[in-house]
Amino acid sequence: MSEPRLKIPEGWEERAPEGWEWSELWEAVEVGKHIFTDEFVRKAIDTGINPRTILDDGLFPGFNLQGDRFTEQIIFIPEMLITARAMKAGLALIRPLLAAQAEKPIGVFVMGTVLGDMHDIGQSIVAIMLENAGFQLTNLGTDVHPDKFIETIKELKADLVGFSALLSTTVYYQKVTIDEIEKAGLRDNVKILIGGAPTTQDWADEIGADGWGRDAVQAVKQAKRLIAEPRTAWA
């Protein structure tokens, strides 16, 4: 197993003011210095750097490095959550600026943990990474009844829905939720992604999900794949 390396954005110097350096921010996000991240991003905004540039050139590199380490199981949920907190601090400052530029989300994503399951381990990581990837995210939290998923899917005209299960005793409700979405006549409108410790690709295939996320990084990759696939348009 090789140690993941920082991927420096190509041509970042051309998008930054003369003399500007991102390296301190890359490291701050990587090690989870959320206060420093907040201060650095504020400085970048005050300098007049485009918020999309701040996100892509400043925030993503350190976060993606840790995401690669998380996938390779070099680091685990506690370390990833620390990095996610720093990323969230920076994202909170630039999200309103991106919205003001009328940047449209790449898709509407509804997520939650299935009925009977009160665990949300890792869910905040998935949520942050989906937002970072450009999705408009609604997180319904834990112990979500199928009817709540259906209600939110219809209200938001969602493109994707994802539900996790962290217990072997609740994983069956992933199937129940998919069945209820189908009964509601919404199955062709949304792509369904599942995840959680007891789940596998075989389980996803068995219950009719469109994708399975082994971890947060893979969940985002699957979401990007699914958003590009055809589905029935909302009326």
N, C-alpha and C positions, 0 to 999 in steps of 0.2 A: 504494500500500500504506500503510495507516494503522498507526501504532504502537499495539500492544495496550495497554490500560490496566488498572490494578489494579482488580479487582472486589471491593469491600468488602462483606463479608457483611451482609445486611440485618438490622437488629435486634441486632447483636452487643453493643451496650451493655447491653441487657436481660439478656444471658446472662453478663455479666462483673461482678466486684465493683466497687463504686463507686471511681472514680478509676483503674481499670485501663485500660491502652492496649496494643493489639496491634501498633501500627505498627512498632516496632523489630524485632519478630519477622518481620513481613512482609518487611521489607527484608533481614534477616539470611538468610532462606531464599532470597530472590531472588538475592542476590549470593554465596551459598554460605558464609556464616560458620557452620560446623558447631559450633565450640566455643561460640560465643555462643548458638546455637540450643539446644544441650544445656542450658546454664545457664538460659536463659529458660524452657524447658519444665519444668525441675525446679522453678523458682520458681512457675510456674503450678500444678503438681501440689501443691506444699506449701501454696499459697494455697487449695486445695480446689476448683479449677475442674474441672468435669466433663471427663474425657479426650476425649469426643466433641466437646465445645466447643473444646478445645485444638486438635484436629485440624481441625475445620471452620472455626473463626474465626481460629485462629492460624497454622496451618501451610499450609493449602491456598492462601490468596490469593497469596502470593509464589511458590509452586510453580506454580500455574496460570498466573500471568502469564508466567513463563518458558516454560511449555509452549505458550502462545499464540505467543510469539516464536519458539519452535522450529518450530512449524507454519508460520509465515510466513517461515521461513528468515532471520530477523533475527539469531538466534544459532544455533550449531551444536553438535554432540555434546560438545566439550570444555566449553563453558559450561553445557550442560544437565547434564553429569555432576557439575559442581561444585555446582550447585543440588541435584541428587539426593542428594549426600552430606550436605548440611545437612538435607534432608527426612528422610533415613534416620536421622540422629542423634536427631531429635525423635520419629520414629515408634517407634524402639527403646524409648523410655521409656514411651510410652502404649499400645503394643500389648498388654503384659501386663494393663494396667488395663482395656482394652476387653474382653479375654478374660474377665476376672474378672466383668465385667458381663453375661457370657453373650450377647454380641452375635454372632449367627450370620453367617458369611460369606454374601455374595450368590451365591456359586458356587465350585466347585472347579476350578481352572485348572492344567493341566500344560503346561509350555513347554520348548523346547530348540531347538538348532540341528541340522539334519539330518546324517545320516551323511556323513563325509568333509569336513565343514566345521568348521574350528577357530576360526572368528571369532565373537566375541560383542559386536561394536561396537553399542552402543545397547541391547543386551539388558537390561543392568542398569537402564536408564531405564524400559523397558517393565515390567520386574518390579516396580520400586518403584511405578510408577503404577497397576499392577493391584492391588497390595496396598493402596495408598491408596484405591482405588475400592471396596475391601471384599471382594476375592476372596481365597480361601485358595489360595496359590500354591506350586507345586512346580516349581523350575527345574532341569532335568536337565543343563544346561550345554551343551557343544558335542559334535560328532561322535556324535550319539545314534542308535543303531541302531533301526530300526522296532520290533523286539521289545521294546526298553526302553520305548518309548512305550506299547506295548500292555500290557506288564506293569504299568506305573504307572497307566494309565487304569483297568485292572481293579481294582487294589489300592485306589485312592482313590475309585473310582466317580466319575470326573471328569465334570464338566458340559461343559467346554471343553478343547480341546487346541490349542496354537499352535506352529508351527515355522517358523523363519526359515532363510534361505539367503543368504549374502553373496557367493557366487561363481556365475558362470554355469555352471560345471562341476558344481556340486552341487545346483542348483535342481531338477534332475530327481528328486532323492530326496524332494522334497515329494510328488510324484505317487506314487512308490513307497510312501511311508509311508501315504498315504491308501488306496492299494490294499490294503496289508497290514492296516490297521485294518478295512477292509471284509471282507476274507477271514476275519478273526478274529471276525466277527459283532458288532462294536461300533459300526458306523457310525451306527446310529440312536440310540445312547445319548449320543453326544457331538457337539457342534458344533465345526467345525474352522476355525481362523483361520491364515492364512499372512502372511508379510511378508519383507522383505529387499530389498536394492538391485536385484537383477535381476528382481524380481517385479512384476506388474501385475494389475489387475482382470481383464483378459482371461485371464491365466495362471491365476488363481484359479478363474475360471469353467470353464476348459478341464479342470482336474484335479479339479473337483468339491468345492472348498473352499466353506465357507459364508460366508467373509468375507475381506477383504484389508485389512491395515493399512499405509497409505502411510508412517506414522511412528508414534512411540509414542503420541501423543495420539489419532490416529485408531484405533490398535489398541485402546485402552481403550474408545473410543466403540463400536467394532464388538463388543467383548466384552459390553458392557452391552446392546447390541441383541440379540445372539445368546442371552444367558442368559434373555431374556424369551420366546424362541420355544419352541414345543413340541418335545419329544424323548421317546424311549422311556425310561421310568423304569427305574432299576436294580432288580434283584430283591433 
